[in-house]
Amino acid sequence: MTPFAPISVYGQEFGNPWISRRRHPFNDARSHKVWEMLGESMACKQKTAIQQLAESTSQADQMYHFYNNPRVAHAELIKMNCSVKPEVLSGRHVLAVGDSTSFNLSKHKNRIQDPESIGVLNDGKTLGFHSHTSIVVDARTAGVLGVADILYWTRWESGKKQASAPDNRSWEEKESYRWAIGATNAKAVLQAAERVTFLFDREADDFDLFKHLIFQEASDFIIRSNQNRKFRWEGKVLKANNFHAQFEAAGTYELDIPELDHYSWTSGKRIRRQARTATMEIRYQAVELLAPSGYPKAEPSIPLCLVEARETTEQLPEGEKPIIWRLWTTHKVENAEQAYLIVYYYTLRWIIEQLFRTIKKQGFDIEGTQLETFDAILRQTTMTIKAACTVLQLTYARNRLDCQPTDEVFDQQGQQVLRQVNERLQGKTEKQKNPFPQHRLSWAAWIIARLGGWKGYQSQKPPGPITMKKGLEKFAIYMEAFKVLNSS
C-alpha cells in the first residue's frame, strides 16, 4: 500500500508577500481577478458550467484558462476558498464539522484526457477521487459560517480491508490521518473563534486522533463511537457497548429524526431511515478511556465523557432499528441538560451531508463536469464547495431570529435587490408576509426560498438546500436585471 499523500494546505508554504514580494495570490494578478469573478458568479448563479457563468466568450476563455492553469496551485486555491473573517468568528463557539465523500467520474471516462491520474472509488474499479471537507457551524444558532478545509486524494485499489494483507504503515501514512490533517488546517483558519469543537462521525473513532486533538490541537471534540472501547470508572473496566446496562438513564426527551437515504462512507452501504419523532433516553458519565490493545502498557488513559442517546422501542416504526448514538467528548457533562446539548451538537453533523448533497447530482452536479483533465476538475470542485456554502447558510438561517447578520452573506447591492423582490413576493395577509427583520439572514432566506418555489407558510415543510439553490438561481436573474437597469 502506498503512503497517504493528499492534496492539502497541510505543510504548504505560499510565501510572505512582504518577504517574497508576491503581490497577488497565485503570484498572478489576472488569475486572482478570475478567481474573484468565478467565485462571485458561482455563488450568485449557482452554476458550475462555464458557458452558464461567463458573460462573454472572452470571459469563458479566462475561466477555462484558470481551471487549466498549473500556476494555480491546488493547495493555494484551497487556502483562498477556506477562510472565515475574524470578525465573524470573534466571540463565537464554533463546530468544525468534518467528513469524507467521493466523486464518481465513470460516466466521463472516455472524455477525460488523463483518467490514469484519477484513481478509483471504494470498489477498486469505478473511476473517481476522494475528498475530506470541514465546514464551520455556529454552535449556538446552527448557522453555517464557511468552509474551513478541503483535501483530496486518489486511491489505486479497493478500500475494503483485506484480512490477509496486514497494513504495517504508520498512522500518518494511512487514509485515517485525514481527520488529523483536516483538524490542523481548520484550527488555523478558526484561530479567532472563542472556542472550537471538532464534530466527527463514527469513522473518526480513533485513539490516535483523540490524542492528536487533545494534546496537539488543544481542542474539544465530539466523536461518535464505532468501537466497543474499554474504559475505567470507579476502578472497574467496562465496555462502551454495555454503557446502557451500567448506568441509569438521566432522562428522556423527544427528538425529530430526519429521513435518511444516502451512501454511508463508514459502512460502505446505502442507509435508509424513516423520518419520525423519537423518544430518546439519555445517559452520561465521566470516564477514563483506556488505550486499545497493541499500545504500550504504559500508554496513559484519556479523561473523557461518554454520552449515550438511545431510542426507546415503544413507538419504533416497523422494520426500523432504534437509533443509538454513543458520543465521546472532551466537554464537561455534569447534568442531563449538558448531555442533551452534546447530542444536539451531534445532530448538526447532518449539515455536512447536506453540503455533499448540494454539490452533487441534485444540486451543482459536479460529477457531471464538462472539464477534461483531473487538475481542472479538482479546481472546479474546490470552487463549487465554496459556492455551495451560500446555499447552506440560507438553509440553516431559516426560521431563526438569532441567525447571522444579512450583510455577512449579501453585499449592499444584493440587499437592495432583496428588498425589492421582497415587496413583490409578500402577500396582503400577515401569514403571507416576511416575518423576519431585514438585518437577519432569515429575512433573506425567506425571500430566496419563495423564489425557489416555497409558498411562504410556516405550516409548510421547511425549505431545504435544493429549494434554496433554485431560489438563488432565480435571484441571479434579478441581480443581472438590476445591473443592466442601473448601468446607463
Sequence and secondary structure as in RCSB ss.txt:
>XXXX:A:sequence
MTPFAPISVYGQEFGNPWISRRRHPFNDARSHKVWEMLGESMACKQKTAIQQLAESTSQADQMYHFYNNPRVAHA
ELIKMNCSVKPEVLSGRHVLAVGDSTSFNLSKHKNRIQDPESIGVLNDGKTLGFHSHTSIVVDARTAGVLGVADI
LYWTRWESGKKQASAPDNRSWEEKESYRWAIGATNAKAVLQAAERVTFLFDREADDFDLFKHLIFQEASDFIIRS
NQNRKFRWEGKVLKANNFHAQFEAAGTYELDIPELDHYSWTSGKRIRRQARTATMEIRYQAVELLAPSGYPKAEP
SIPLCLVEARETTEQLPEGEKPIIWRLWTTHKVENAEQAYLIVYYYTLRWIIEQLFRTIKKQGFDIEGTQLETFD
AILRQTTMTIKAACTVLQLTYARNRLDCQPTDEVFDQQGQQVLRQVNERLQGKTEKQKNPFPQHRLSWAAWIIAR
LGGWKGYQSQKPPGPITMKKGLEKFAIYMEAFKVLNSS
>XXXX:A:secstr
      BSSTT     HHHH   SGGG HHHHHHHHHHHHHHHHH    HHHH SSHHHHHHHHHHHH TTS HH
HHHHHHS   HHHHTT EEEEEEEEEEEE GGGTTT S GGGT B TTSSSBEEEEEEEEEEETTT  EEEEEEE
EEE  SS  S  TTS     GGGSGGGHHHHHHHHHHHHTTTSSEEEEEE GGG  HHHHHIIIIIS  EEEEE 
 S  EEEETTEEEEGGGHHHHS   EEEEEEE  EEEE TTTSSEEEE  EEEEEEEEEEEEEE   TTS TT  
 EEEEEEEEEE STT  TT    EEEEEESS   SHHHHHHHHHHHHTTHHHHHHHHHHSTTTT GGG    SHH
HHHHHHHHHHHHHHHHHHHHTTTT SSS BGGGTS HHHHHHHHHHHHHH  SSGGGS  S TTBHHHHHHHHHH
HTT    TTS    HHHHHHHHHHHHHHHHHHHHHT  
